[in-house]
Amino acid sequence: MNSNLIKRLDEIPEIFHLEDFTKDNRWFIDPYRINQINGIYIPGAEELVKKYFELFFKAVKTEDKKEIIRLGRYLHEINDNRLGYTSADSDPCGKGFCCTDLLDIYEAARENDSLIDQMPDILVFARGIGPDKISDLTTNIIYEHLYAFTEDIIQKYELDMKRKSIRRYVWNAEREMWTEKRFDVPLLEGKPILFIPNEIVCKQPIFSYERVYSKCFMKEFRGKPDILGITRKTKKGLEADCKIIREKYPECRDTVEKWSRKYRSVYERYRNEMVRDAWRSKYIGR
């Protein structure tokens, strides 16, 4: 192992410091952390993700399955960033995000059009699509930006790294299609490496059913105990009995789906607040 290079990488403040640069790590790229402030090192990446999903939901609305297949044709796991789930004793080898996963989201959006009509809803309601796959999908969409960021880091810190020429399909937002390009990728321990801006990596994405359960609905019920009517007497009066609420309505996707259908305005208000750049730029939890 090139211990001197690893040590230098650990000292670079702009990049996310992986626990192990040779293995997958249980961290993920969160597309909702890519904003005007956190995305200063990868300008244009936020708009790229937005445009991709605009096309996706347009195809959902028109039930254009062929368009979904076209959008997902070249999706695959990119192990270069060393993010996502894998065995601690194995090289990066996860299945990652592929066209089949995009089709699964398409079907889920068609069947639950009252729940899934924006990108955040995918992270909350789409079953079988966890933060690892969303991270893979995001990496595919913004690969060229991450490659450019990696090159900037190498030049800025004068890193001596071996190279390998590869061909890869990248998302071209202007042409709205995947285009093949050649990249002279840097290698770490003989394998391609992508450096990731520190601010866009997390262990739990901003949008997840767990966060919606606790930060949206439980917060709402504590402030308005009469909504569910599950209360307890205190010196200050009636308060929501959160212990009983959690026992009756456990923290799971089914509960969040049920509440989001019944209290749609509560969920939409929370979602819209979380989407706003002003809020995301202040978000520090990971």
JOURHU-V78990 format. One record per helix or strand of 3 or more residues. SS is the DSSP state (h for helix, s for strand). FROM is the first residue (numbers start at 1). TO is the last residue. Records with the same first field share a line. If there is no record, write none. Layout:
BEGIN
SS: FROM-TO ; FROM-TO
END
This chain:
BEGIN
h: 3-10 ; 31-33 ; 40-42 ; 45-61 ; 65-72 ; 79-81 ; 99-111 ; 119-125 ; 131-141 ; 143-156 ; 198-200 ; 209-223 ; 242-248 ; 253-262 ; 264-275 ; 277-280
s: 163-172 ; 177-188 ; 231-234 ; 237-240
END
